[in-house]
Every structure is written in C-alpha cells, then in structure tokens.
Amino acid sequence: MRGGHQLLLLQGGAEFFPALVEAMDAARRVVHLETYIFEFAGSALSVAEALERAAQRGVVVRLVIDGVGTPTIPQAWRDRFDAAGVHWHIYAPLGRFGLLLPSRWRRLHRKLCVVDGTVGFCGGINIIDDQDDVALGKLDAPRLDFSLRVAGPLVHDMSDTMEQLWWRLQAARSARRREFKAAWEALRESRPVGDFSRLLQKLDTVRTSVQGSGGDSAFGDSSAAPLGVDSARATLLLRDNVSHRHDIERAYLKAIGAARREIMIANAYFIPGRKLRRALILAAARGVRVRLLSQGKYENFFQYRAARPVYQYLVNAGIEIHEYAPSALHAKVAVVDERWATVGSTNLDPLSLLLAREANVMTTDRRFAELLRSHLDGLVQTAGDMVDVQALSGRHWTQRVLDRIAFGIMRATLFVTGHRY
C-alpha cells in the first residue's frame, strides 16, 4: 500500500467515457486498453474513435478484448484500426468447441486502461452504452456501474501487468504462425518491466513521431469531481491463474474479518464461496451491519437461481440484501467501516474468484471510503428493494428445488475445473 494517489470515482459510461476519451486525446506516447466487452455502437463509439485518433497521431495504441465478451471486431472497425495503426488482440477466442472446453472458461474480465504511464482506469465498466445490454437488450435507465480514475504509483503496476499480457499474446500469435524466433523475443519482452521509464524506452523503439499536443498528465482537475480525493494510500490487486490466484479474495476476507461497524457491498453476480459466506455471517453475528446491493434485473437466469440458496443463508443470519430496481446493476465495489474500499472488475462469484483475470484498486483512504459509503447508502435507500426473509422461505417448493439444482450444477461444473466452492 503506497501513498500519493489521486482517486476519482466515475459512475457509468456517462462519466467514464468522457474521462477516458480526454486522457486518450491527450496521449503522447502510449494508450493501452483491456476490456471484456467492446460494443461498437452508441456512446461507446467515442472510445473507438479516440483510439483511432491517438494511433493516427503516432501514439502506440494497444487494445485487448475478450473472446467471449467480444467474439469479433466488426470488419469496418478492423479496417479503420488497421489503417490508423491500432494494434489489437482478441484474448482466448473460443474456437470450434466454444465453452465446452473448461480451459476456455478462464476469461479476461478486467477493465484496465493506462495512458502515458501517468493516468490509469480500473473498474467494472465495459465499453458499451449505458442503456444497451447484451442479455437484456435496451434498458429503460442507465446501468449502475463504476470505474476509478487513478494517478500515482500504482498506475505503473497497471502498465506492467498489461505489458506482460500483451507480449504473451504476441508470443502466442507468432507461435501459431511458426515464427518461433519472434515468439521467443515476445516472451522475453513479457518479463515484468518494473520501472515505467524502461517501458517508455521500449516503446520509443517502435513509436513514430507524435503530432499530438496533449500533456503527460492527462489527469485533469480532480477538484470538480463529485467523488475524488488526493494523496490517498492505494494498491492494485490482481487475480490470475498463476501467482495471484487468491489475492483479491484474501483482501476481502481480511477487511470483512476486521470490520467492527458496517460492511457495504455492491456486486452484480453475488454467489460467494464458503470462506466469504462464513466471514460475512460471522461479521453479522458480532454486530456488524452487513448490507448488499445486488441485481434486481438479472441477465442470467441460471445465476439468479444459483444465488437464491446463498441469499437464504445470508438473510437468515441477519444480512440485508437489497436488489437494485431502476436498471441493470454491474457494479463491483465495497466499503468497510468507512476506512477500506475497493473498486474493480471482480464479482463475488466463482468465475471471478476462481477462473478469470481480474483487477481491483483497494484503498484505505478514509475520505474516499466515506464518500463511496455515502453514495452507496443513497442508492440503497432510494433504489433498492429489500429481500424479505419470509418471501424467500415462503416460495413454492418447486422454486426452491430449481434453486438447489442450479446451485448444485454450478458446484459440479466447477469441480470439473479442479475447484471446490
């Protein structure tokens, strides 16, 4: 945990996309973006156009999108990106057998962007219009989601992890083409950079002249931000399938275990495993107020069913569960005791905690935690429908059986991948 960070909470694409585009338009050296979904329509087009403009100025532009969230880039945009010089990869395309292969369940779910090593973005917001939804179609109101704009030391950590993944993807592409020397060189480049100045030296070997007039900072004036702080202590937490398998889950468990007054979680797909369930129940038992804001409009009926048995356990233990009513909820944020907070891409479900690549920013800045807690409290009070314990337990027995079947299938499916949940 290091100090000296500027943190700015952005709600929805309405705040996130303009901030992202502003940073990209100011870029002079490199723009690196990773996302699960990139929908080339609506307000998300502003991001695609900003990537194109940056590449046309000579900025090194790298884009990585997930092969499930975005199976392909439209041909028109492939042509535009290639003409402008945007470099892009589709992470783990599904191929012939799709998701029938358990190895294809390991997805790139993190949403990260770094511009010139000075400004970073980390959160849950995909590059898709706030009122478009892949599963639900057109939404009546904007989706609830968050991202964090960051300036400070952890931006270099963001850049380092993105750089490593990029060169591994380059190595895999070269190997498929039987360009083994190029694959070996790419693997060498995928080693941790550590110092951002070394990364800039590497980029300068491939970057052409830059005509952009943007400055190095691109962070802007945080004084106008509704939920922004300066000089915060913060760190970047990652989840992958190698050396960071449980970092994010452990951070949640540590914060929940230390809670004394209140835990607030806003999370889209809330099916926590045994350790997290136990930690939340123990917190409630020692008098901590535990509140969850989750989806009211479900994108996935199977996940909805699998979550019901978990809800029953938690509500019976005195945990408050509120379902967001106005629109879809895609948030992944939490606050504990107004002194610990996290914003990122990690759902508290098996896909995020056991299989996917994820990224969260964690902070112990009291000012930020208080601001986020106040914001979440307002959402719970004005837009949340509380789940009633009698309504849960009083549902028809056939509904409860379906819930149990869904939960059992989920656990059995995970067992195939070698995980217990």
SULVENRA-V254759 format. One record per pair of residues at least 4 apart in sequence whose ideal C-beta (glycine too) atoms are under 6 Angstrom apart, sorted by the first residue. I is the first residue (numbers start at 1). J is the second residue. Records with the same first field share a line. If there is no record, write none. Layout:
I: J ; J
This chain:
1: 233 ; 235
2: 153
3: 233
4: 152
5: 152 ; 232 ; 234
6: 151 ; 222 ; 230
7: 229 ; 232 ; 368
8: 149 ; 222 ; 225 ; 228
9: 227
10: 15 ; 16 ; 19 ; 147
11: 15 ; 146
12: 130 ; 142 ; 145
13: 17 ; 43 ; 130
14: 130
16: 20 ; 125 ; 147
17: 43 ; 46 ; 47
19: 149
20: 47
21: 46 ; 50
23: 115 ; 119 ; 218
24: 31 ; 50 ; 54
25: 50
26: 214 ; 215 ; 218
27: 31 ; 54 ; 59 ; 115 ; 116 ; 214
28: 210 ; 212 ; 214
29: 116 ; 203
30: 60 ; 203
31: 54 ; 59 ; 61 ; 115
32: 62 ; 114 ; 162
33: 63 ; 113
34: 64 ; 112
35: 65 ; 111 ; 126 ; 127
36: 66 ; 69 ; 109 ; 126
37: 69 ; 70 ; 126 ; 128
38: 65 ; 70 ; 127
39: 44 ; 128
40: 48 ; 74 ; 77
42: 129 ; 132
43: 129
44: 127 ; 128 ; 129
47: 127
51: 61 ; 86
52: 80 ; 84
54: 59 ; 61
55: 61 ; 84 ; 85 ; 86
56: 84
57: 210 ; 211 ; 212
58: 208 ; 209 ; 210
60: 203 ; 207
61: 86
62: 87 ; 166
63: 88
64: 89 ; 91
65: 70 ; 90
66: 91 ; 107 ; 108
67: 71 ; 90 ; 91 ; 92 ; 93 ; 94
68: 107
73: 77 ; 78
77: 81
81: 86 ; 88
89: 169
91: 108
94: 98 ; 104
97: 101
99: 104
102: 416 ; 417
105: 355
106: 241 ; 355
107: 356
108: 357
109: 345 ; 356 ; 358
110: 345 ; 357 ; 358 ; 359
111: 123 ; 345
112: 122 ; 158 ; 162 ; 359
113: 121
114: 120 ; 158 ; 159
115: 119 ; 218
116: 216
117: 159 ; 196
118: 216 ; 217
119: 151 ; 218 ; 219
120: 150 ; 155 ; 158
121: 147 ; 149
122: 148 ; 344 ; 359 ; 361
123: 146 ; 147 ; 148 ; 343
124: 145 ; 330 ; 331 ; 332 ; 345
125: 145 ; 147
128: 132
130: 142 ; 143
131: 139 ; 142
133: 139 ; 328
135: 299
136: 299 ; 328
139: 327 ; 328
141: 326 ; 327
143: 327 ; 328 ; 330
144: 324 ; 329 ; 331
145: 330 ; 331
146: 331 ; 333 ; 343
148: 343 ; 361
150: 155
151: 219
154: 234 ; 236
156: 196
157: 236
158: 236
159: 163
160: 192 ; 193
163: 193
164: 190
167: 186 ; 189 ; 190
168: 190
170: 186
171: 183 ; 186 ; 187
174: 179 ; 182 ; 183 ; 186
175: 183
193: 198 ; 199
203: 207
222: 228
227: 371
229: 365 ; 367 ; 368
232: 363 ; 365 ; 368
233: 364 ; 365
234: 361 ; 363
235: 362
236: 361
237: 247 ; 248 ; 251 ; 360 ; 362
238: 244 ; 359
239: 244 ; 248 ; 358
240: 244 ; 357
246: 250
248: 346 ; 360
249: 353
251: 362
253: 257 ; 279
255: 336 ; 340
256: 279 ; 283
257: 279
259: 263 ; 283 ; 288 ; 336 ; 337
260: 337
261: 337
262: 289
263: 288 ; 290 ; 336
264: 291 ; 335 ; 373 ; 376
265: 292 ; 334
266: 293 ; 331 ; 333 ; 376
267: 332 ; 347 ; 348
268: 295 ; 329 ; 330 ; 347
269: 303 ; 347 ; 349
270: 294 ; 348
271: 306 ; 307 ; 310 ; 349
272: 276 ; 277 ; 348
273: 421
280: 290
281: 317
283: 288 ; 290
284: 290 ; 317 ; 318 ; 319
290: 319
291: 320
292: 321
293: 322 ; 324 ; 380 ; 384
294: 323
295: 329
296: 323 ; 324 ; 325
297: 328
298: 304
302: 406
305: 402 ; 403 ; 406
306: 406 ; 407 ; 410
307: 311
308: 403
309: 403 ; 407
311: 315 ; 321
312: 392
314: 319
315: 321 ; 389
321: 387
322: 380 ; 384 ; 386
323: 385
324: 329 ; 383
325: 383 ; 385
326: 383
332: 344 ; 346 ; 347
333: 343
334: 342
335: 341 ; 369 ; 372 ; 373
336: 340
338: 369 ; 370 ; 373
339: 366 ; 369
340: 364
341: 363 ; 368 ; 369 ; 372
342: 360 ; 362
343: 361
344: 359 ; 360
345: 358 ; 359
346: 352 ; 358 ; 360
347: 352
350: 354 ; 414 ; 421
351: 355 ; 356
352: 356 ; 358
354: 419
363: 368
378: 382
379: 383
380: 384
390: 394
395: 399 ; 400
411: 421
414: 419 ; 421
